[in-house]
Amino acid sequence: MLLYFAPGSTVGVLSFSSLQVLSALLQTGFPVRNLMSGEGSCVQNDDTGDEFLKKALKIVMEEGVQNATDRNHKVCEWMEPEQLQRVLDLNIRSHGESQDVLLGYCRDIIRLSVKTGHPRFFNQLFSGLDRHALTGRIISETLNTSQYTYEVAPVFVLMEDEILRTMRSFIGWKTGDGIFCPGGSISNMYAMNVARFKHFPHCKEKGLHALPRLTVFTSQESHYSVQKGAALLGIGTDNVILVQINDRGEMMPEDLEHKIQKEKSEGSVPFLVSTTCGTTVLGAFDPLHGIADVCERHGVWLHVDAAWGGSALLSCRHRHLLSGIDRADSVTWNPHKLLGVGLQCSAFLLRDTTELLERCHAANASYLFQTDKFYNQKYDTGDKSIQCGRRVDCLKLWLMWKALGSKGLEKRVDRTLENTRYLAEEMKRREGFIIVTEPRFVNLCFWYVPPSLRSQKNAPDYWDRIGKVAPIIKERMMKKGSMMVGYQSHGNRVNFFRQIVVNPEVTKDDLDFFLNEIEKLAEDL
């Protein structure tokens, strides 16, 4: 990336792709050419930190990108908190420290952090390190602008609009609205706030005392952000009504109908049903058509939390999982999860075309949203948000989408589900692996039974002992640094593993390694 300037001119970025941004910085040391004088010397001023940045980026490239995604390196270098505090100097001092010391900190930070881009990191609903998305993150951090007005973020205002339009088209909406939010939890809270405003516009001025008792409906498997949103917005967690699920973890529309009628008969006002497409533990998808029928009968806002499962919309083979999502009023979709864009990248999408989002949140700050600007004020989108300053979250997704295209992203989604299916079939061939529920999506939940317990199925404490296996194996793998996978209990089920394969660099060899490593870590239990 070359930066050109003339006195009094603006800086321009001529071109970039993938990791060319990093490589150009490293190879050229920030070349700056003065067009007025014709001189092409590199400007170096240690006081500005240019030399430090050049060396730090080299460390990032070699240790944070290459080594951190290399199977020959550990997923994590485990230390207990007290030991880590002794090893890593976190103390803030009165005087600055030398460049060499700071570069040492950079190396230590990378070395002692969990490598979420490693092909054997299976711990969360996100993983991988897409180089195109990473380049977008580097550029957006470098430009350090806030996405609230066109005057300070012209490229990104237009870019966000295009990305949101494209995402809505995969939902099945030809028109609508939306905004990028700091995470799926906040996106779900946006849905709650906008739905309430839709039903009771005067609540913005009059407050909670002017409202009846409001009720929200969601499944027992929904994300905890629904509860948090009810607490934050003054609705109250007691007014979040949990709807029954079937044995696959899906909301039951008939129970939703029953509970809505019951709440209405008791004087409350149902205003929001929050469904889930891709639950956190089991990966369940609520039946949207049946739920939409209930919502339409009662005039209730239908929100779909597709933070995890929304990216299946990109796949012709798997978009049926979200059949009926076009009937929703709003959708949460996190590309930083299944697509591997990088944290954070969460979209809140609406079917509404009446500027409901802005009317709900706008405060019309005169120092930002002047009414006499020289350009079209519709491009000042900041009042749609509950925030003032808002980071650029669209560039990394845009650049990755540009690089791979929708077809490339579709292949990424398909391959993820193929890997899950492969792993499930391999588990069925091996003794000791018990699948909790047949995976419908990427979540593969299973117990591992060590050899010593396989003949003890009739023992009264069998399941209690099985529940202790996952925590021990988890401790061993982390201290060894070989891989990471999560576990949890669920309902009346004792601890089991939840395997998530979303890193596009994962191979079948990695999955075989995973199974072999589980067996090896538990062979003496």
N, C-alpha and C positions, 0 to 999 in steps of 0.2 A: 504494500500500500504506500503510495507516494503522496506526500503532502506538499502542495505548492502554494506560495503566497507572494504577493507584491504588497509594498507598503500601502496600507489603507484598504486592502482587499480582504475577502473572506477566505477561509481555508477550504479547499475542495478535496474530496476523496475521489480519485480517478477510477479505481476498479478494485474489486476484491472477490475472492471465492474461497470457500472452505477455509483451510488454515493458512492461506496466503497472507492474511493479516499478520499472524504470528511470525511466519517465516520472513516476511519483508522487514518487520521490526527488528528481528534478530540479525538478519544478514546486512542490513543497511544502517542500523543505528539511527533510525528516524531521519532519513535524508530530507532536507528542506532546501529548496532551490529558490533563490531570489531572482525573480524574472526581470526585475528592473536592472540589476547589475550583470546578470548572466552568470554569476558565480554559482558553483555547485558544491561548495564545501559543506560538510556535515556540521551542524551547530551542536556543540556539546557544552553543557554547563552543569557541572556536578552539583551546584547549589539547587538546581531545579529537579534533581533526581532522575535525569534522563539515563545516566549510566546505570543507576540502580534498577530502573525499570527494564532496561535492556537485559541485564543479567537475571533479574527475577523472572522475566518471561521465558528465558531459556530454561530455568529451573521448572517453571510450570509446564513447558512443553515436554521436557525429558522425564520429569518425575511425576507430574500431575496428570499427564496425558498418556505418554508411552508406557512408563513403568506401572502406572496405576491400572492399566487395562491389560497387562501382561500376565498370562497364567503362571509364569515362573515367579511372580511376586505374590506376596500375601494379600488377602483381602483386607486384613487389619493387623496392626501391631498392638495386641492387647496389653493394656496396663491398668492396674487398679487406680482409682482417682487420686489417692495419696501419692502413689509412685509417679503418676503423670505430672502432678503438680511439682514434684521435685525435679523431674527431667526437663520439663518445658518451662522456661522462665517467662512467667506471665506478668510479673511485676511492672507497674508503670513508674517511671522515674522522672526526676526534675529535669534532667538533661537528656538530649538525644543521644542515640547510640550509633556506632560506626556502620558503614555500609556492609562490611563483611559479617558483622554480628546480625544485622537485619536479614541478610541473605541466608544465614544459618537458621534464623527463625523460620523463614519461608520453607526451607527443606524439612525442618522438624515438624511444622504444621502439616505438610503433605504426608510425611512418613507416618505420623502418629494418628492420622485421620482415617476413617473408614473409606475404602475405595468403592463408591457406589457404582462406578462405571466398570468394575471388574466383572468378567463373564461368570464368576461364581458367587456373585452377590445376589441372593434371592430373597432378601429380608423384607423388602417393602413393595408397594405397588408402583414403584418407579425404579429404574435401573438403566445402565448404559451411558455412553458418552458419545452422542452424535456430534461429529466434528463441525458440520455446517451450523447446527444450532449453537454450538459453543462459540463459533465465530460471531454469530449474531449477539450473543451475550457479551462478548468482549467489546464489540462496537457500541452497543447500547450503554454499557458501563462507561466507556471512554467518552462518549458524547454527553452523558450525564444530564439529560434533559427531563423535564416533567411533562407528561402527556395530558395537559389540560387545555391548552390553546394551540391553535394553528400557528400563531406567530412564533412560538418557541419549539414546536414539534411538527413542522409542516409535513415532512415525509411520513412520520409515524402516525399522524392522525389519518392520513389517507390509507396507509398500510393496514391499520387496525380495522378500518371500515371494510376494506376488501377481504381481510381474513374472516371477520365476523359474517360478512355476506356469504362467503364460501361455506363456512360451517353451517349456517342456517339452511343453505341449499341441500346439504346432506341430510338434514333433519326432514326436509320436505317443504320448507317455507320459502315462498318466492319473495316475501317482504318481511320486515320485522326490525328489531333493534337489538342492542347488546352492548357489552363492555367487558374488558378484561379486569378481573378482580384478583386480590392477593390470596388466592387459594380457593378450593372448593367449598370450604366451610363458609367463607364470606359470601360466595356466590349463592349458597343456599339461604343465607340470611337476607340477601337482596330479594330473593323470591318471596320470603315471608313479609318483608317490608312493603314491597310493591303490591302484593296481593291484598294486604290490609288497606293500603292507600286506594286501590281500585274499588274496594267495597265501601270504604269510609274516607273519602277525600278530606273531610274536615278534621281528621285526626292529626294532620300535620300541624294545624294551628291550635286546635282545642286540647289535644293530648288524650291520655288514656281515660280520664274521668268522663269524657264525652262518649265513650264507647260501651257497648254491651259486653258481656263475657264472650270472648272469642275462643274458638277451638281449632286446633290443628290435628290432622290425622296422618299417621305414618306407620310403617310396619315395625315389628319388633326387631327387624334386622337393619333398620335404617341407620345412617351415620349419626353420631352423637351431636353433630352440628345443629340438628333440628332442635334438640333439647337446649343447646346453648343459645340458639337464636331466639327461642321463646323466652328464655331468661333475660337476654340482653334487651329485647324489644318490649319487655313489660307484659308479655302475654302470660307468662308463668308456665313452668314445667308441668304443673298439675293439669294444665289445659292442653297438653299434648297427649292425644288419645292413641294408644298403640293398637294397631289392627293385627289380628291373628295371621299367621303364615302357615303354609302347607309344609310337607316334609322336605321340600326342596328349598325352603326359605323364601318363598314368594308370597306377597300380600294376597289375601283372599278377598275378592270384590264383594262377595256376599256378606262377609263380616263388616266390611267398610260401610255397606248400605245400612246394615243393622245399627252400627255405632253412630252414624250420622243422624239417623232417625231418632235414636235415643237421646242424643245431645240436643237436638232441636226440640224434642218434647219437654226437656228440662230447662228450656229457655236460653240456651247458648246459641251462638251464631257460628256455624262451621264456615270457614272462609278459605282454607287451604288444605289440600291433600298433597303430601310430599312422597312421591314414589321413588324407588331406587332401581336403577339398571346397572347391575354389577355391585352387589353388596360386598362389604369389606372382607368378610371371612369366607363365606361359601361361594361368592360370585353369582348370586341369584339375580334374576331379572323379573321384576314385577309385571304382571299381565296388563299392559297399558290399555288395550281396547276395553276390557271389562271395567277397569277403573275409570276410564274416561266417560263411559256410559253413566256411571254413578255420579260423577262430578257434573255432567251436563244436566242430569235430572234435578240436582240440588243447587245449581248455580255456584259451584265451588271452584276456585282456582286450582288447576292441575299443574304441579311442578314435577319435573323429572330430574332427579339427581343422577346424572349419567357421568359423574366425574371419572369413574373407573371404566365403565362400559361404553361410553359414548363413541370411542374411536372405532368400535365395531361397525359403525355406520359407514366407514370407508370401504368395507369389504362386502362384495356381492354375496359371498358365501355365508356371512355371519350377521349381516344387518337385520335379519329376521328376528334376532334376539330383542331388538328394540321396536318391533312392529307396533304401530300406534303412536309413536313419539310425536308425529306430526300433529296430533290432536292436543298436545300439551300447550299450556299458556307460557311456560318458561322451562328452560333446560340449563343445567350445569354440565360443563364438559371440560375435563382437564387433559389437554394434550401432553402435559408434563408426566403423565402416568404411562399409559400403554404406548404412546408414540415416542417416548423418550426425549422430549424436547429439552428438558432441564427445568429445574425449579426456578421460578414458579411460572406457570402458564395455565390460567384457569379462566374460561369464558362463561359469562352469564348471558344467555340468549333469550329473547322474547319474540313472540309472534305479534305483539302489539305494534301498531303504526300510529298511535295517537300521542307519541312523546310522553308516554306514561312514566318511563324511567326518569326522565329529566324533571317532569312535574313533581314527582315524588320526592326527589332529592335536592332540587335546585335551591340555592340561597342567593343567587344573582350578585355575587361579590363584585362591586363596581370597579375594583382595582384589577380584576382579571377579565371580566366579561362585559367590557364597555359596550354600550349600544350604538356608538358612533364610529366603530372601527371601519377601516378602509377596505376590508375584505368581507366576504360572506360569513356572518357569525354562526351559521349552522355548523361550521367546522370547529367551533370551540365546544368540545364535548365534555369538558371537565365537570359541568354541573350535573351530569348523569351519575356521577360517583359520590359516595359518602366521604371520599377523601378530598384533600386539596392536591398536594403533591402526589403524583402517580407515576410509577416507574414504567418504562417501556417493556412490555411483555410480549409484544407481537413480532418483533424482528426475528428472534430466534426461530419461531414457528414458520414465519414467512420464508426465511432463507432456506430452512430445511425442506419446506414444501416445494420451493422453487427448484431445489437440487434433485429431489426424488420424484416430484409430481404426485398426483393422487394415486396413480397406478403403483408407484413405488411404495407409498404408504400402505396401500392395500396389501401388497406382498408382505410388508412388515407385520401387519395384523394377522394375516393368514399363517405366516410362519410361526408366530407366537402360539397360536392355538394348535398348530401341528406339533410343536414341541411339547405342549401340555399333554396332548393325546398320546404321543410317543412315550412320555414318562409314565403315564397312567398304565399303558399296556405293559411296559417293562416291570412295573411294580407287581402286576398281576402274575408275572412269570416267576417272581422271586418270593421265597418263603420269608415271612416276617413282616411284610408290608400289608397293611390293611387300609384301604381307601374309605374315608368317612362317608362321603357322598360322591357319586359319579360326577366328575367335573363337567359343567355345562359351558364354562368359560375358562379363564386362565388359572383361577384358584384351584390348586390341587391339595386337598386336605387329607392327611393320612397319619396313622399310627405306625410306629415301628416296634415290633415285639422281638427283643433279644432272644437268642437261642435258649437261655436258661428259663424263660417264661413260656415257651411255646407249648409245653406239656402241662401248664398250670391253669388252663382255661376255667376249670371248675372250682378253683380256689376262691374262697370268699373275698380275699383282698386282691384278686387278679387285676381289676381295673384301677384300683388305687396304685398298684405297683406300675402299671402301664403309664399312668399319669405322671410318674416321676422320671420316666425315660427321656422325654423330650428336653426338659431343662438340663439334664446331665449332658446329653449329646450336644446341646447348644453351647454349654460352657466349654466343652472340649474343643469344638470346632473353632470357637472364637479365640481361645488361647493358643491354638495351633495356627490360626490364621488361614485355614484352608478354604473356608467358605462361610456364608452366613445365610440362615433361613429362620423364619419366625415360627413361633408356636403360641398356642393359647388354649384355654378351656372354652367351652361353648355350650350354654344351657346345662344339660345334665351329662354332657360328654367331658371326659377328663382330657388333660392336655394332649393336643395333637399338633403336628407340623402343618404349616400352610406354605406350600411351595409356590412361588410366583416367578414365572419365566417371561420377562419382557425385554431383556437386553437383546438387541438384534444380532449381536456377535456370538450368542450362545450356540453351540453346536451339539450334536448328539453325543459326542465324546464328553462334553461338559456334563450332560445329563447322566451319562453312564458313571462318570466320576462322582457325581452327587450321590447316586445310589451306593456305589462301592464305599464311599467315605462314610456314609451313615452306618453301613454294616461294620466297617473297621472301627469306628469310634465307639460302637456298642458291643463289640464282641466279648468283652469281659464283664458285662453288667449281669 
